[in-house]
């Protein structure tokens, strides 16, 4: 299921949403070399969130693979900056395109009820909550964690609570069968969250060897549900209610 648009107009231009999308694209191009092997691996070594390195639970000198032929070494330093830098990096073209598509569809409306400044803070806090959730579940992992999906999960949680009946248009791909369908946001986003939860429970207790950071998705989504009540503005909510249908 790939969301490509929603039937949910906005009152204001989503400036921060556009800026965040732009920042991710710039980092992908300048820092990660559009996914070329060496700059991608180097970016993981320098800027990815690695729980075992961040918490110093992995012995200094430990190696962790970032590609089939390249590895990085744990230096024993607390790299707290990686909590922020990891939010703007990705592992592949599919990874960044998927994340930014979700942010494009859902970010504008959430920013519309918060205002640009509040939305920027909300986004970062959801990203931090996502990182914390992944760290708690895999404190000794040496698998690099990158991607905006935790923070975007927070945006999706806020959207689900604020616009549960908004229609989301999905592209459905089943092997050779392709179609489109329109469903309520709460159905699509609720289904997405349940999938993350089931998958996250399935990897609990694993050795953190890599793959999808399901608990970051879960933590970000849960943070978005809670924080939206703090960050959305009543005046903007009321202004949206006065919009012509």
N, C-alpha and C positions, 0 to 999 in steps of 0.2 A: 504494500500500500504506500503510494507516494503522493503526498499532498502537493497540489500545484497552485491552488488559490482558495480563497474563502469568500462567502457572501457577507462581508462584515466591513462596511465603509468606515473611514476614519475622518476625524475633523481636522487633524494637523499632519503636516509632513513628518514622517518618522526619522528625524535627522540622526539620532543616536543609532538606530537600527542600521541605517545606511553606513554610518561611520564604522560600526563594529564589523559589518560585512566587508567594508573596504580594508580595514586593518588586517583581517584574516587573509584577504587576497594578497596584500602587500607582503605579509610575513611568508606566505606560501611561495611567492615569487622571489623575494630578496633573500630571505634567510634559508628557505628550504629548497631553493633552486627548482621550483615547479616539480618537486618529487624526484629529481635526479639522485642516484644512489648515494654519492658521497656527501653532498650538502644535506640531504635528508638525514643520514646517519649522524653527521656532525651536530645537527640541530637537536637530535634526540639526546646526545651526550651532554650538551650544554644547557638545554632549556626544558627538557621533558621532566615531568614529575615522577620520581622514582621513590616509592615509599621507604624501601630499605636504606636508601642514601639519605633521604630527607630526615628520617628519624635516627639515623646512624645505627640501625639494627643489623645492617650487613657489615661484615668485617671490611676495613679499609683494604683496598687492593682487589676486592672481588670484581670479577668481570661479568658484564651482562651484554648479550648479543643485541645488536640493533639492525643487523642484516645477516645474510647468509655468510658473509665474509668479513664483517666488521664488528668489533665489540668495544665497549667503553669500560673504564675502570672506576670503581667507587673511590672517591678521594677522602672520605671521612669528614667532609665539611657539611655544615647545615645549609643547604641551598633553598632557603625559604622563598626566594624570588621565583622558583619554579612553580609555586602555587598559582602565580599569575601568568607567567610566560607560557605555561603548558596550555592555557585556555585559547591561545591564538595560533596553535600549531596543529598540523594534521599529518596523517600517515599515508595518504594516497589521494588521487584525484576523486575517487568515489566518496571518500571520507569527507573531504571539504565541500564538494558539491552537495552532498546529502545534508550536511549540517546547515549550510547557508541557505538551502532551499527551505528547510523547516523554519529558520529564523526569518526569512523573507515573508513566509505565509503568516506566521503567528506573532512576530515581533512588533509589527506596526500598531496593532490594536492594543497590545499591552502597554506600549509606550504612550499611546493615545490617552489612556486612563491614569497615567502616572506623571506625564511630563518628561522632557528629556533628561533633566538632572537626576530625578528620582529613579528613572528607568536605568540609567547608567550604573548607579549604586546597586540597585536591585540585581542587575545582571551579574556584576562582579561578586556579590554576596552569594548568589545561587551557584556560581562557579566554584567558590570556596567551599560551600556546603557539599557540593558534589565531590570535590577532591577529598574532603574530610571523610565522607562516607566510604570512598574507595580505600583510603589509608587505614581506616579502622578495621575493615574486613580483610585487608591484606597488608599488615604492617611491615612484614619482612620481604615483600615482593621486590624483585629487581626488574620487573617488566615496566618499561617506560610508558607513562600515561600522557597522551596528548589529545587535544581536540576540544572543540567548543560545545560538545553535546551535553555536558553536565549543566553548563549555564543555560543552554537552550532548553534543556529539560525543565529548568525553572520557569522559563518563559511559557512553555507548554502547560505547566501546572497552573500558572496564573491565568492563562487563557481558558483552560477547562473550567475553572471556578467562576470566572467573570463572564464568559460567553458560552455557556454549555449548549445553547440551542442554535448557535451560529452554524451555518452549513459549510462544510469543508468538502471541496472537490478532490477526489482521489483518483489516481491512475492505478488500476489493478492489473498486475502482470502475473499470469499463471502459465508458465512455460511458453506455449505458443499462442495463448489466448490473452488478448489485451482489451480492456474496456475501461470506462470511467463511471464513477458513482458519486453521489452527493449524500453525505451523512451528517448528523449532528456532531459538533465538536466533541461533546462529552463521550460519545460512542467511540470515535476514532482515537482520541487521546487516552480514554480509559483502557481501551484494548491495548494500546502501545505500552501503558504503564504495567498492566497485568503481565504482558510478555516479558518486560524487563524484570519484574519481580520473580516470576517463575524461573527465568534464566539465572538470575542472581542467586536464588536459593540453591540452584543446581551446582554452582561453582564454589559455594561456601566450603572452606576447608581445603581448597586446592592450593597448589604451591605458587600461584601467581606467575605462571609462565607466559602470560600474554593473552591476547584476544580482546574481546569487547569488555569495556569497563562498565558492567551492568549496574554495579552499586553506585557508581558516579551518576548514572542516569536516574536511579531511584532517589538518591540523595538530593539531586538538583530539582527533580519534580516535586518532592515533598517540601523542599525549602520554598519553591515558588508558590505552592498552595498556602503556606503559612505567611510568607512575606507580602503577598499581594494585598492583604488586609491592612498592612502597615504603610505600604507605598502608594496605593492608588489614592487619587484625590477626589473628594466628593464633588467639587465643582466641575471637574472634567467628566465624572460619571453622569452628573445631572445634565450637562451640556449634550452628551451623547443621547440621552433619553429624549431630548427635544429635537433630535435630527429627524427629518422627514423620512417616513418609511418607504 
